[in-house]
Amino acid sequence: MNKKLLLTAFLILAISFGFSQTKEELQAQKAEKQAEADKFQAEADALQAQIDALPGWRVGAFGTIGGSLSGFNNWYAQGAPNNNSGNIGITFNAFANKIEDKYFWRNSLLSNLAWVKLDNTDIDTDSDDFNATTDVFNLSSLYGRKLSEKWAISGLMEYRTTIIDNFNDPGFLDVGIGATWTPIENLIVVIHPLNYNFVFADNGAAFNSSAGAKIVADYTRQIGAIAFKTNFSTFQSYEQSELSNWTWTNSFSYTLWKMIGVGFDFALRSNQQEAANFQGVDLEDADNDLQSYYTIGLSYKF
């Protein structure tokens, strides 16, 4: 009996020791393979950096989609106990840049659109349609002739409007010339003291075109699974401060699986002409509150 117990204990220890050795061996093999993978990834990243530095076109796009649907039946705690509601938001960022030894041509598109619907089933007077809540469209094109590695003489065209409601009413078109500074990779600073801000609108009491200075700072980068873009654009009128405006937009995307991830977009804006038009007052009497929007949802990288 004692011999059987000893033999059983010995077999259990041998099996445990065997499994322990196998686990350690597998971990060692994994470490070796991971080291090889890291080496090859570093080499691939170095080759990609060389490819990115070559002259030619660079194109890309990423966006965010956020939305929800809900339905309530006899939910008496709220003002409309029977309703169906939904909202959807879409943000799209795209760029097409041609970089050559002596010149560059950078083009970008930003669009942020959102709709909301609230259908109170107890009444017939509310709208059954999705109504626009966020409506942003911005297109820019920057051309420059290089003076050095970091400075260039440049010309910029930037157009901003809405496309769901009141297309080009208002519409803002900046056209100007000056200099572009690229102090570090992925950062572009445009300084155009000779710029004219064309404003297209039916309300002439609130909107006026004027000459001024245009300043734009844009930083776009991809770090692993994270893609982000921040852009600050301002027009400073030489005629009166009420005609000046600025917009700061930010887009972030984190890839979770293949091309799909999560995204977050937000923006701030100051524009007294838009405030005067909305409030129905003279330009000088408008209360120019800070404007903002944000979108959170699924993202897709093209």
C-alpha positions in Angstrom: 0.0 0.0 0.0 2.8 2.4 1.0 4.6 1.6 -2.3 1.5 2.5 -4.3 1.1 5.8 -2.4 4.8 6.7 -3.0 4.5 5.7 -6.7 1.3 7.8 -7.1 3.0 10.8 -5.4 6.1 10.4 -7.5 4.0 10.4 -10.7 2.1 13.5 -9.7 5.3 15.4 -9.0 6.8 14.2 -12.2 3.8 15.3 -14.2 3.7 18.7 -12.4 7.4 19.2 -13.0 6.9 18.3 -16.7 4.1 20.8 -17.1 6.2 23.5 -15.3 9.2 22.9 -17.6 6.9 23.0 -20.7 5.4 26.3 -19.6 8.8 27.9 -19.0 10.0 26.6 -22.4 7.0 28.0 -24.1 7.5 31.4 -22.4 11.1 31.4 -23.5 10.2 30.6 -27.1 7.5 33.3 -27.0 10.1 35.9 -25.8 12.5 34.9 -28.6 9.7 35.3 -31.2 8.6 38.6 -29.7 12.1 39.9 -29.9 12.3 38.9 -33.5 8.9 40.5 -34.2 9.9 43.7 -32.6 13.1 43.8 -34.6 11.2 43.3 -37.9 8.6 45.8 -36.9 11.3 48.4 -36.2 12.8 47.7 -39.6 9.4 48.0 -41.3 8.7 51.3 -39.5 12.1 52.6 -40.7 11.3 51.7 -44.3 7.8 53.3 -44.0 9.5 56.5 -42.7 11.7 56.5 -45.8 8.6 55.9 -48.1 6.8 58.8 -46.3 9.7 61.1 -47.0 9.7 60.5 -50.7 8.1 63.2 -53.0 4.6 62.6 -54.1 1.0 62.4 -52.9 -0.1 61.5 -49.4 -3.8 60.8 -48.9 -5.9 59.6 -46.0 -9.2 59.9 -44.2 -10.8 59.0 -40.9 -14.2 59.7 -39.4 -16.6 59.2 -36.5 -20.2 58.0 -36.5 -22.3 58.4 -33.3 -26.0 57.6 -33.0 -28.8 56.2 -30.8 -32.4 55.1 -31.0 -34.9 55.0 -28.2 -38.6 54.4 -27.7 -40.9 55.1 -24.7 -44.4 53.8 -24.0 -46.3 55.1 -21.0 -43.1 56.4 -19.3 -45.0 58.8 -17.1 -41.9 60.2 -15.4 -41.2 62.4 -18.4 -43.1 65.1 -20.2 -43.8 63.0 -23.3 -44.5 59.5 -22.0 -45.0 58.0 -25.5 -42.3 58.9 -28.0 -39.7 57.6 -30.4 -36.4 59.5 -30.7 -33.1 59.1 -32.4 -30.0 61.0 -33.3 -27.0 60.4 -35.6 -23.7 62.3 -36.0 -21.1 61.9 -38.7 -17.6 63.5 -38.8 -15.3 63.1 -41.8 -11.7 64.2 -42.1 -9.7 63.8 -45.3 -6.5 65.1 -46.8 -4.6 64.9 -50.0 -1.1 66.4 -49.9 1.4 66.6 -52.7 4.9 67.2 -51.3 7.8 67.8 -53.7 11.4 69.1 -53.2 10.6 72.7 -54.3 6.9 73.0 -53.5 3.8 71.6 -51.7 0.1 71.5 -52.2 -2.0 70.6 -49.2 -5.7 70.0 -49.3 -8.1 69.1 -46.5 -11.8 68.5 -45.9 -13.7 68.6 -42.6 -17.4 67.8 -42.4 -19.5 67.4 -39.2 -23.2 66.6 -39.7 -25.8 65.6 -37.1 -29.5 65.0 -37.1 -32.0 64.5 -34.3 -35.6 63.3 -34.3 -38.3 63.4 -31.5 -41.7 61.9 -32.4 -44.3 62.4 -29.7 -46.9 59.8 -30.6 -49.6 61.5 -28.5 -49.8 64.5 -30.8 -49.8 65.1 -34.5 -48.2 68.5 -34.6 -44.6 67.6 -34.1 -42.2 66.7 -37.0 -41.6 63.1 -38.0 -38.4 64.0 -39.8 -34.8 64.1 -38.6 -33.8 67.7 -38.2 -30.2 69.0 -38.6 -28.5 70.0 -35.4 -24.8 70.2 -36.4 -23.8 71.4 -39.9 -20.2 72.1 -40.5 -18.3 72.0 -43.9 -14.8 73.3 -44.3 -12.5 73.0 -47.4 -9.0 74.4 -47.6 -6.2 74.3 -50.2 -2.7 75.6 -49.5 0.1 76.0 -52.1 3.6 76.9 -51.3 7.0 77.4 -53.0 9.8 76.5 -50.6 12.4 79.0 -49.7 14.1 76.6 -47.2 13.3 73.4 -45.3 11.0 75.3 -42.9 9.8 78.4 -44.8 7.8 78.9 -48.0 5.9 81.6 -49.8 2.3 80.4 -49.9 -1.3 81.1 -51.0 -4.3 79.8 -49.2 -8.0 79.3 -50.1 -10.3 78.3 -47.2 -14.1 78.0 -47.6 -16.6 77.3 -44.8 -20.3 77.0 -44.8 -23.3 74.7 -44.0 -24.6 72.1 -46.5 -27.8 70.7 -44.9 -29.5 74.0 -44.2 -28.8 77.4 -45.7 -26.0 76.4 -48.0 -23.7 79.4 -48.6 -25.9 81.6 -46.4 -23.6 82.4 -44.8 -20.5 81.2 -46.6 -17.0 82.4 -45.7 -14.2 82.4 -48.3 -10.7 83.4 -47.3 -8.2 84.1 -50.1 -4.7 85.3 -49.3 -0.9 85.1 -49.6 2.0 85.2 -47.2 4.3 82.7 -45.6 4.0 79.1 -44.3 6.2 77.8 -41.5 6.8 74.1 -40.8 8.9 74.1 -37.6 8.5 70.4 -36.9 7.1 67.4 -38.8 3.3 67.4 -39.1 2.9 71.0 -37.8 2.0 73.7 -40.4 1.6 77.3 -39.5 0.2 79.7 -42.1 0.8 83.5 -41.7 -1.0 85.5 -44.4 -1.1 89.3 -43.7 -2.6 89.9 -47.2 -6.0 88.2 -47.0 -9.6 89.0 -48.0 -12.5 87.4 -46.2 -15.5 87.2 -48.7 -18.8 86.7 -46.9 -21.8 85.4 -48.8 -25.2 86.0 -47.1 -28.6 87.5 -47.6 -28.5 89.4 -44.3 -26.3 92.4 -45.2 -26.8 94.0 -41.8 -25.0 91.2 -40.0 -22.5 90.0 -42.6 -19.8 92.0 -44.3 -16.6 91.2 -46.3 -13.3 92.8 -45.3 -9.6 92.6 -45.6 -7.4 91.3 -42.8 -4.8 88.7 -41.7 -5.3 85.0 -41.8 -3.5 82.6 -39.4 -3.8 78.8 -39.5 -2.1 76.2 -37.3 -2.6 72.5 -38.2 -1.2 69.4 -36.6 -2.1 66.0 -37.9 -0.4 62.8 -36.8 -0.8 59.0 -36.6 0.8 57.2 -33.6 0.2 53.5 -33.7 -3.6 53.0 -33.3 -4.2 56.7 -32.5 -5.0 59.3 -35.2 -5.6 62.9 -34.3 -5.9 66.3 -35.9 -6.1 69.7 -34.4 -6.7 72.8 -36.5 -6.9 76.5 -35.4 -8.0 79.0 -38.0 -8.5 82.7 -37.4 -9.3 85.8 -39.5 -8.5 89.2 -38.0 -10.2 92.0 -39.8 -8.3 95.3 -40.4 -11.6 97.2 -40.6 -13.4 96.3 -37.3 -13.0 93.6 -34.6 -16.6 92.5 -35.0 -15.7 91.1 -38.4 -13.0 88.9 -37.0 -13.6 85.2 -36.2 -11.8 82.0 -35.1 -12.5 78.3 -35.1 -10.6 75.5 -33.3 -11.5 71.9 -34.3 -10.1 68.6 -32.9 -10.6 65.0 -34.0 -9.3 61.9 -32.3 -9.6 58.2 -33.4 -8.4 55.0 -31.7 -8.4 51.8 -33.7 -9.7 48.8 -31.8 -10.0 46.2 -34.6 -8.7 46.5 -38.1 -10.1 49.8 -39.4 -12.8 50.2 -36.7 -12.4 52.1 -33.4 -13.8 54.8 -31.3 -13.7 58.5 -32.1 -14.1 61.9 -30.4 -14.5 65.3 -32.1 -15.0 68.7 -30.6 -14.8 72.3 -31.7 -14.9 75.9 -30.4 -15.8 79.0 -32.5 -16.2 82.7 -32.0 -18.0 84.6 -34.8 -20.0 87.8 -34.0 -21.5 88.0 -37.5 -23.2 84.6 -37.0 -24.3 85.6 -33.6 -25.9 88.9 -34.9 -27.7 87.0 -37.7 -29.1 84.4 -35.3 -30.2 87.0 -32.7 -31.7 89.3 -35.3 -29.8 92.4 -34.1 -27.2 94.8 -35.5 -23.6 93.5 -35.6 -22.4 95.8 -32.8 -25.2 94.7 -30.5 -24.8 91.0 -30.8 -23.9 88.9 -27.7 -21.1 86.8 -29.1 -21.2 83.7 -26.9 -18.7 81.0 -27.4 -19.9 78.3 -29.8 -19.1 74.6 -29.4 -20.0 71.0 -30.5 -18.8 67.5 -29.8 -19.4 64.0 -31.3 -18.5 60.6 -29.7 -19.0 57.3 -31.4 -17.5 54.6 -33.6 -14.7 55.6 -35.9 -13.5 54.2 -39.2 -10.2 54.8 -40.8 -10.0 54.8 -44.6 
